[in-house]
């Protein structure tokens, strides 16, 4: 995806400074007498693990001021990888200490200090459950709302228990500077958790939305429209998405991401379309008109400057068409005359969303739509198969950096298109992509 590298550099610096704060403070202030290398190494792994765990709250909180130019999809992937790294640190910390000195096994001996042994064992178990339930949530058929609650509770417990352990061990943390550094870091993490789980819903409560229309549409999907309830709506850019809660209160575990595909020039009306792929999306068609909704956002840097004169080539797969439809609608509102080419892949004809509207948009814009069906009917005159290098070479053999390229869809499609564009030496600054796997 297109990344603002200045933002990336700033937030990485901010992230690593806070992550290394516990370990750095321990090495700078009131350093104790050195022990064996493995003992010291194992102790510092614990402090580093605590820093990484605390910063997970920052990454996952959807804070607009943090890494605003990087994209939430990239942040999610970073969050997952750092979660795995933190889990390895949690395991490596006691393992290294016990290998260095078997006496450290007493920390896990319930006959010595029962509370300490139980709490430390619980941290290791909780971290493992947190990782396993996150990586294989779908495999375990764990409902998203319950996973979200479990994720939050376990994360808060692990970080709190880690702080308590670090302060009570009182070796590297014997001095007040280190204790303060630890408390500051964990305090920031907890405050950010409070902001995202409590203060943010309170702000959302002052800007309610109402469901004004619900319609089952072709492509096995539901389209619904939200209308601002006595406020000025939401300013957004074409291609952005929001998190929506369809409930009588914003304080709900039920919150899901949807790309906005309505015209960005109408901030009081937000339109969305969702494929019927899970329990929640299948239930959308039963949503009552007039019911309350709460909107958090907008998010995302997968956006189009519709006033730009640069031509654009767009690639979509399945429901990945929704942010692109928003871009095209906004181009109509701006009377854009830029050249637009859309490659749209689906399993079959019945899966295609916005078929009629795409035909209409083709007559309103300088737009060419190329449908690609994996399983095409007998009378199909369009492209068949997949959006792969062979198909792209036929249409884009003269692709240049003078155009912008937008990609949204399943991972295989995105990997294929991105590889093709890089082989054509299209610079990264001209490529926008969004891997919509946020839940």
C-alpha positions in Angstrom: 0.0 0.0 0.0 1.1 3.6 -0.3 2.8 4.6 2.9 3.8 8.0 4.3 7.3 7.2 5.2 7.8 10.2 7.4 4.9 9.0 9.5 6.3 5.5 9.5 9.7 6.7 10.7 8.2 8.9 13.5 5.9 6.2 14.9 8.5 3.5 14.7 10.8 5.7 16.7 8.0 6.4 19.2 7.2 2.7 19.4 10.7 1.5 20.1 11.5 4.2 22.6 8.6 3.2 24.7 9.1 -0.5 24.2 12.7 -0.2 25.3 11.9 2.1 28.2 11.8 -0.6 31.0 15.0 -2.3 29.8 16.7 1.0 29.2 15.9 2.4 32.6 17.1 -0.8 34.3 20.5 -0.5 32.5 20.9 3.2 33.2 19.7 3.7 36.8 20.8 1.9 40.0 22.3 -1.0 38.2 22.7 -4.0 40.6 25.8 -6.2 40.9 26.1 -8.3 37.7 25.3 -12.0 37.8 26.0 -14.6 35.2 25.4 -13.7 31.5 22.4 -15.9 31.1 20.8 -14.6 34.3 21.2 -11.0 33.2 20.1 -11.9 29.7 17.0 -13.7 31.0 16.1 -10.8 33.3 16.3 -8.2 30.4 14.2 -10.4 28.2 11.4 -10.1 30.8 11.7 -6.3 30.9 11.7 -6.2 27.1 8.6 -8.5 27.0 6.8 -6.2 29.4 7.5 -3.2 27.1 6.3 -5.0 24.0 3.1 -6.2 25.7 2.3 -2.7 27.0 2.8 -1.2 23.5 0.3 -3.7 22.0 -2.4 -1.4 23.5 -1.1 1.5 21.5 -1.0 -0.4 18.2 -4.4 -2.0 18.5 -6.3 1.1 19.8 -7.1 2.6 16.4 -5.7 5.9 17.5 -5.8 8.4 14.6 -2.7 10.2 15.8 -0.7 7.0 15.8 0.8 5.9 12.5 -1.9 7.8 10.6 -0.1 7.4 7.3 0.6 3.7 7.5 -2.8 2.1 7.4 -4.7 0.0 9.9 -4.2 -3.2 7.8 -0.4 -2.8 8.1 -0.8 -1.9 11.8 -2.8 -5.1 12.4 -0.1 -7.2 10.8 2.5 -5.5 12.9 0.4 -6.1 16.0 0.1 -9.8 15.3 3.8 -10.2 14.7 4.7 -8.3 17.8 2.2 -10.4 19.8 4.1 -13.5 18.7 7.4 -11.9 19.6 6.0 -10.9 23.1 4.8 -14.5 23.6 8.3 -15.8 22.8 9.8 -13.3 25.3 7.3 -14.4 28.0 8.4 -18.0 27.5 12.1 -17.2 27.0 12.3 -15.1 30.2 11.8 -17.9 32.8 13.3 -20.6 30.6 16.6 -18.7 30.3 16.7 -18.0 34.0 16.0 -21.6 34.9 18.7 -22.9 32.5 21.2 -20.4 34.0 20.3 -21.3 37.6 17.8 -24.1 38.6 17.0 -22.2 41.8 14.8 -19.9 39.7 12.4 -22.8 39.4 11.3 -22.0 43.0 9.4 -19.0 41.4 7.0 -21.6 40.0 6.9 -23.8 43.2 3.4 -23.4 44.8 4.8 -24.7 48.1 7.2 -21.8 48.4 5.0 -18.8 47.5 1.7 -20.0 46.3 0.4 -16.7 45.0 3.6 -15.9 43.1 3.7 -19.3 41.5 0.1 -19.3 40.5 0.2 -15.7 39.1 3.4 -16.4 37.0 2.0 -19.6 35.6 -1.2 -17.8 34.8 0.7 -15.2 32.8 2.3 -17.8 30.6 -1.0 -19.7 30.1 -2.9 -16.5 29.5 -0.4 -15.3 26.9 -0.5 -18.6 25.1 -4.4 -18.6 25.1 -4.3 -15.0 23.8 -2.0 -16.0 20.9 -3.7 -19.3 20.0 -7.2 -17.8 20.1 -6.1 -14.8 17.9 -4.3 -16.9 15.3 -6.9 -19.6 15.0 -10.1 -17.8 16.0 -11.9 -18.9 12.8 -10.7 -22.5 13.2 -12.0 -22.7 16.7 -15.3 -21.0 15.6 -14.9 -18.4 18.3 -17.4 -15.6 17.7 -15.7 -12.3 17.1 -17.5 -10.4 19.9 -16.5 -13.0 22.5 -13.0 -13.2 21.2 -12.7 -9.4 21.4 -13.8 -9.5 25.1 -11.4 -12.4 25.8 -8.6 -10.5 24.1 -9.1 -7.4 26.1 -9.4 -9.1 29.5 -6.4 -11.4 29.0 -4.2 -8.5 27.7 -5.0 -6.3 30.7 -4.3 -9.2 33.1 -1.0 -10.1 31.4 0.3 -6.5 31.4 -0.9 -5.9 35.0 0.6 -9.1 36.3 3.8 -8.4 34.4 4.1 -5.0 36.1 3.4 -6.5 39.5 6.0 -9.2 39.0 8.6 -6.7 37.8 8.1 -4.4 40.8 8.0 -7.2 43.4 11.2 -9.0 42.2 13.0 -5.8 43.2 16.3 -6.6 41.5 16.6 -4.3 38.4 13.5 -2.5 39.8 15.0 -1.8 43.2 15.5 1.9 42.4 12.7 4.5 42.1 13.7 5.6 38.6 13.1 2.1 37.2 9.8 1.7 39.1 8.6 5.1 37.8 9.6 4.1 34.2 7.6 0.9 34.5 4.6 2.6 36.0 4.7 5.4 33.4 4.7 2.8 30.5 2.0 0.7 31.9 0.0 3.8 32.9 0.1 5.1 29.3 -1.1 1.7 28.0 -4.0 1.6 30.5 -5.0 5.2 29.8 -5.0 4.4 26.0 -7.2 1.3 26.8 -9.6 3.5 28.8 -9.7 6.0 25.9 -10.5 3.4 23.3 -13.0 1.4 25.4 -14.7 4.1 27.5 -14.0 7.7 26.4 -14.4 7.0 22.6 -17.8 5.4 23.0 -18.9 8.3 25.2 -17.9 10.7 22.3 -19.7 8.5 19.8 -22.8 8.6 22.0 -23.2 12.3 21.2 -23.3 11.6 17.5 -25.9 8.9 16.9 -26.8 7.6 13.4 -30.1 6.0 12.3 -30.5 3.1 9.9 -32.6 4.7 7.1 -32.6 1.9 4.6 -31.9 -1.8 4.4 -32.0 -3.8 1.1 -30.9 -7.3 0.0 -29.1 -6.9 -3.3 -27.6 -9.1 -6.0 -24.4 -10.8 -5.1 -25.8 -12.3 -1.9 -25.3 -9.1 0.1 -27.1 -6.5 2.1 -26.9 -2.8 1.4 -27.7 -0.4 4.2 -27.8 3.3 4.7 -27.0 5.3 7.8 -28.3 8.9 8.3 -26.8 11.4 10.8 -29.1 12.0 13.7 -29.1 15.8 14.3 -25.4 16.3 13.6 -23.2 17.3 10.6 -22.2 13.7 9.8 -18.7 12.6 9.1 -16.0 14.0 6.7 -14.3 11.2 4.9 -12.2 10.5 1.8 -13.3 8.1 -1.0 -12.1 4.6 -0.1 -12.0 5.0 3.7 -13.8 2.7 6.1 -15.4 2.9 9.6 -16.3 0.6 12.5 -20.0 0.3 13.0 -22.0 -0.8 16.0 -25.7 -1.7 15.4 -27.0 -1.5 18.9 -28.9 0.8 21.2 -25.6 1.9 22.8 -22.1 2.3 21.5 -20.8 0.3 24.6 -21.1 -3.0 22.8 -18.7 -5.8 21.8 -20.5 -5.9 18.5 -18.3 -3.7 16.2 -17.4 -4.4 12.6 -15.5 -2.6 9.8 -17.2 -1.5 6.6 -15.9 0.4 3.6 -17.9 3.5 2.9 -19.1 3.5 -0.7 -21.4 6.5 -0.7 -20.4 9.9 -2.2 -17.8 11.7 0.0 -19.6 15.0 -0.8 -22.6 13.9 1.3 -21.2 13.4 4.9 -24.6 13.0 6.5 -25.4 9.8 4.6 -23.2 6.7 4.7 -23.8 3.7 2.6 -22.4 0.2 3.0 -22.7 -3.2 1.4 -21.7 -6.5 3.1 -21.6 -10.0 1.7 -23.4 -12.7 3.6 -20.3 -14.6 4.8 -20.8 -14.8 8.6 -23.4 -14.8 11.3 -23.3 -11.0 11.7 -23.4 -10.1 8.0 -26.2 -12.6 7.4 -28.2 -10.9 10.1 -27.9 -7.5 8.5 -30.9 -8.0 6.3 -33.1 -8.2 9.5 -31.9 -4.8 10.8 -34.8 -2.5 11.5 -35.1 0.8 9.7 -34.9 3.5 12.4 -32.7 1.6 14.7 -29.6 3.2 16.3 -26.1 2.9 14.9 -22.7 4.2 16.1 -19.9 5.0 13.8 -16.2 5.2 14.7 -13.8 6.6 12.1 -13.0 7.2 9.4 -9.9 5.1 9.0 -7.6 4.0 6.1 -5.2 5.5 3.6 -6.6 3.6 0.7 -8.0 6.8 -0.7 -8.3 8.6 -4.1 -7.9 12.3 -4.7 -10.7 12.6 -7.2 -9.6 16.1 -8.2 -6.3 14.7 -9.4 -5.9 14.5 -13.2 -3.8 11.3 -12.9 -5.4 8.3 -14.6 -6.2 5.3 -12.4 -6.2 1.6 -12.8 -8.3 -0.2 -10.2 -8.4 -3.9 -9.2 -11.1 -5.5 -7.0 -12.1 -8.9 -5.9 -15.5 -9.7 -4.4 -16.5 -7.3 -1.7 -13.2 -5.4 -2.3 -15.2 -3.4 -4.8 -17.0 -1.4 -2.1 -14.3 1.2 -1.4 -13.7 1.5 -5.2 -17.4 2.2 -5.8 -17.1 5.1 -3.4 -14.2 6.4 -5.4 -16.1 6.2 -8.6 -19.2 7.8 -7.2 -17.1 10.7 -6.0 -15.5 11.0 -9.4 -19.0 11.5 -10.8 -19.7 14.2 -8.3 -16.5 16.0 -9.3 -17.2 15.5 -13.0 -13.8 13.9 -13.4 -12.6 13.2 -16.9 -9.6 11.1 -15.9 -9.2 7.7 -17.6 -10.3 4.9 -15.3 -9.9 1.1 -15.9 -11.4 -1.4 -13.4 -10.6 -5.1 -13.3 -13.2 -6.8 -11.2 -12.9 -10.5 -10.3 -15.6 -12.8 -8.9 -16.3 -16.5 -8.6 -19.4 -16.4 -10.9 -22.0 -14.0 -12.3 -24.3 -14.2 -9.3 -21.4 -13.0 -7.0 -20.9 -9.7 -8.8 -21.9 -6.6 -6.7 -23.0 -3.3 -8.3 -23.4 -4.9 -11.8 -26.0 -2.3 -13.0 -24.3 0.6 -11.3 -21.0 -0.2 -12.9 -22.7 -0.1 -16.3 -24.2 3.2 -15.4 -20.9 4.6 -14.1 -19.2 3.5 -17.3 -21.6 5.9 -19.2 -21.0 8.8 -16.7 -17.2 8.5 -16.5 -14.3 7.7 -18.8 -14.4 4.2 -17.2 -13.7 0.8 -18.7 -14.9 -2.2 -16.6 -13.3 -5.6 -17.2 -15.2 -8.4 -15.4 -13.3 -11.6 -14.7 -15.3 -14.6 -13.7 -13.7 -17.8 -12.5 -16.7 -19.9 -13.4 -18.4 -18.1 -16.3 -21.7 -19.0 -17.9 -21.8 -20.4 -21.4 -22.9 -17.1 -23.0 -20.2 -15.1 -21.2 -18.2 -12.8 -23.4 -15.9 -11.3 -20.8 -12.7 -12.5 -19.3 -12.5 -15.9 -17.5 -10.2 -17.4 -14.9 -8.2 -15.2 -12.5 -6.6 -11.8 -12.5 -3.1 -13.0 -13.1 0.1 -11.9 -14.8 -1.1 -13.4 -18.2 -4.3 -11.4 -18.2 -2.7 -8.2 -16.9 0.0 -8.4 -19.6 -2.6 -8.3 -22.3 -4.2 -5.2 -21.0 -1.3 -3.4 -19.2 1.8 -4.2 -21.1 2.5 -0.5 -21.4 1.7 0.3 -17.7 3.6 3.4 -16.5 4.1 5.4 -13.4 1.9 8.2 -14.9 -1.1 6.4 -13.5 -2.2 5.4 -10.0 -3.0 1.8 -9.1 -5.6 0.8 -6.5 -5.9 -2.9 -5.3 -8.4 -4.3 -2.9 -9.5 -7.9 -2.6 -8.4 -11.4 -1.5 -4.7 -12.0 -0.8 -3.9 -14.1 -3.9 -5.3 -11.4 -6.2 -3.5 -8.6 -4.4 -0.2 -10.6 -4.4 -0.5 -11.3 -8.2 -1.3 -7.6 -9.1 1.4 -6.2 -6.8 4.0 -8.5 -8.2 3.0 -7.6 -11.8 3.2 -3.9 -11.1 6.6 -4.2 -9.4 7.9 -6.2 -12.4 6.7 -3.3 -14.6 8.8 -1.0 -12.3 5.8 0.9 -11.1 7.0 2.9 -8.1 5.5 2.1 -4.7 4.3 5.7 -4.4 1.9 5.0 -7.3 0.4 1.8 -5.7 -2.4 1.9 -3.2 -3.6 -1.4 -1.6 -5.6 -2.5 1.3 -5.7 -6.0 2.7 -9.1 -5.9 4.4 -8.5 -8.5 7.1 -9.2 -6.5 10.2 -11.1 -9.0 12.2 
